[in-house]
Amino acid sequence: MPNPNGLLAAGADLSPVRLLSAYKRGIFPWFSEGEPILWWCPDPRMVLYPQELKIARSLRKTLRNTRYEIRFDTAFGEVMAACAAPRQGQRGTWITADMQAAYCELHRLGYAHSAETWINEELAGGLYGVAVGDIFFGESMFTLARDASKIAFVSMARRLQEDGFHLIDCQFHTDHLESMGARPVSRANFLRQVQELVHNSRTLGNWSHSGFSNQSCRN
């Protein structure tokens, strides 16, 4: 549908087979409590090519001077719960209990991953998404300290580039994502790339052994 942009279908379930089948076709679920499961494929699609990551001067200063630690996949459930917490000015959340259970199962299977910013041994920000082939499908992020989600985003983008990922799906446009190098592409272009990249084979599993420290983000 053109309005709302990209609404494709309603119903079905959130089983791992269904979710992975959707992602391999460029489709993702997004719905509120009490609604049927809604499936989306918007046009245009906001994407980030990892090599096009932009880091603002103020964020570079934070990356150099803040004492933090980046971890991957050490607190996936906590990251999802934090992303699900209502934001200022919003009522409720689209990350329902069923969504959390479904993505935690994808995490257990080695498909869903989190990047986490830790400050003084406390989770301060992070993001989660799904890795299929050479695409990382970003889902949501949160922050409890200034720039903590941006630090996690930069770290995830760098990790994905080092590991040979070609594309980060950001779904919809936000000024925040655009400022970090994401840009819109047509749905047709996006789906062509999905078909080229999602079938590349990768080893599934937990990414917690590949943590980055403060030092790795200072460039």
Sequence and secondary structure as in RCSB ss.txt:
>XXXX:A:sequence
MPNPNGLLAAGADLSPVRLLSAYKRGIFPWFSEGEPILWWCPDPRMVLYPQELKIARSLRKTLRNTRYEIRFDTA
FGEVMAACAAPRQGQRGTWITADMQAAYCELHRLGYAHSAETWINEELAGGLYGVAVGDIFFGESMFTLARDASK
IAFVSMARRLQEDGFHLIDCQFHTDHLESMGARPVSRANFLRQVQELVHNSRTLGNWSHSGFSNQSCRN
>XXXX:A:secstr
 TTTTTEEEE     HHHHHHHHTTT EE   TTS  EEE  SSEEEE GGG    HHHHHHHHH   EEEESSS
HHHHHHHHHS  TT  S SS HHHHHHHHHHHHTT EEEEEEEETTEEEEEEEEEEETTEEEEEEEEESSTTHHH
HHHHHHHHHHHHTT  EEEEES  HHHHHTT EEE HHHHHHHHHHHTTS    S  GGG EEGGGG  
